[in-house]
Amino acid sequence: MNPTCAEMTELATDYVEGRSRLTTAAMIKLHLMLCEHCSRYYAQLETVRVAAASAAEDPSPENVEALRARFREWKARREDG
C-alpha cells in the first residue's frame, strides 16, 4: 500500500530521523520516487534536521546569515514555480 501525501507528512519525522520500520521506509521511498511534492518536502525536512543537528547553542552570525540565505533561496524558488 502506497501512503497518501497526507499520510507522508505524518510519517516524515520518523523517516528523516531514521526511525521508520523497514517496510514503512520502503513504502516511503517508493512514494518519494513518484511524488515531486513529497520529495521536495522531505528534502526540506532533511535540510532542517542537518542544520539543527549542527547548530551550536549560540549560532555564529555567519551561520545565522547562511540559514537566512538558504531560506531566501528556497522562498524564491517556491515563488517562481
C-alpha positions in Angstrom: 0.0 0.0 0.0 1.4 3.4 -1.0 0.8 6.1 1.5 -1.1 9.2 0.5 0.6 12.6 0.6 -1.3 13.4 3.8 0.0 10.2 5.4 3.5 11.1 4.2 3.5 14.2 6.4 2.6 12.1 9.4 5.5 9.6 8.7 8.1 12.3 7.9 9.8 12.9 11.2 10.4 9.2 12.0 11.7 8.6 8.4 14.0 11.6 8.3 15.4 10.7 11.7 15.9 7.0 10.6 13.3 5.6 13.0 10.9 4.1 10.4 10.3 0.4 10.3 11.8 -1.3 7.2 8.5 -1.9 5.5 7.3 1.7 6.1 10.6 3.1 4.9 10.3 1.1 1.7 6.8 2.5 1.1 8.0 6.0 1.8 11.0 5.6 -0.6 8.6 4.4 -3.4 6.2 7.3 -2.8 9.2 9.8 -2.8 10.3 8.4 -6.2 6.8 9.1 -7.6 5.8 12.3 -5.9 7.7 15.5 -6.6 5.9 17.4 -3.9 6.6 15.0 -1.1 10.2 14.5 -2.3 10.7 18.3 -2.0 9.0 18.4 1.4 11.2 15.5 2.7 14.4 17.3 1.3 13.4 20.4 3.2 12.9 18.4 6.4 16.3 16.8 6.0 17.9 20.2 5.5 16.3 21.5 8.7 17.4 18.3 10.6 21.0 18.7 9.5 21.1 22.4 10.3 19.5 21.8 13.7 21.9 19.0 14.5 25.0 21.0 13.6 23.8 24.3 15.3 25.6 25.5 18.3 23.7 26.8 21.3 24.6 30.3 20.3 24.9 30.3 16.5 27.5 32.5 15.0 26.4 35.5 12.9 27.8 33.7 9.8 25.6 30.6 10.5 22.5 32.7 11.0 23.1 34.6 7.7 23.8 31.3 5.9 20.5 29.9 7.1 18.7 33.1 6.2 20.2 32.9 2.7 19.1 29.3 2.3 15.6 30.3 3.3 15.5 33.2 0.8 16.7 30.9 -2.0 14.0 28.4 -1.1 11.4 31.1 -0.9 12.4 32.5 -4.3 12.3 29.0 -5.9 8.9 28.4 -4.4 7.5 31.7 -5.7 9.0 31.1 -9.2 7.4 27.9 -9.7 
